[in-house]
Amino acid sequence: MTKELPAAGDQRRSQLLRGVLDLCLLSLIAERPRYGFEFAEALAAGGLELVSDGSIYPLLARMERTGLISSYRAPSPSGGAPRKYYRLTEAGHAELSSGRTDWLAFAPQVTHILTTTQPTGGTTP
């Protein structure tokens, strides 16, 4: 079975997301403690369906090691194995606040450039 190469747009979206995925996860955790599978669901519901578990779990582990989040185990409502939930630490709240400020300042600047510049149709030498 061959795997299709991702479309250029998907590659670009993936690269853009890589820079803000930590902020997205922190924001989701700020809303309420979550366990692993809920992150993929919430991101997909928000239009970020490109994010895989293979991106989420290593990032959660890294954020836990750096003290931005902490985890605890709670029984599964379905009676299965306990689930590992993540919650923000004080440092995580501060990082989210700072990251939101940075993003809200950065995104309009990029939008401005992308929407106000017009292609000339020529190529540069």
Secondary structure, DSSP 8 states (H G I E B T S, - for coil): -------HHHHHHHHHHHHHHHHHHHHHHHHS-EEHHHHHHHHHHTT-TT--HHHHHHHHHHHHHTTSEEEEEE--TTSSS-EEEEEE-HHHHHHHHHHHHHHHHHHHHHHHHHHH----S----
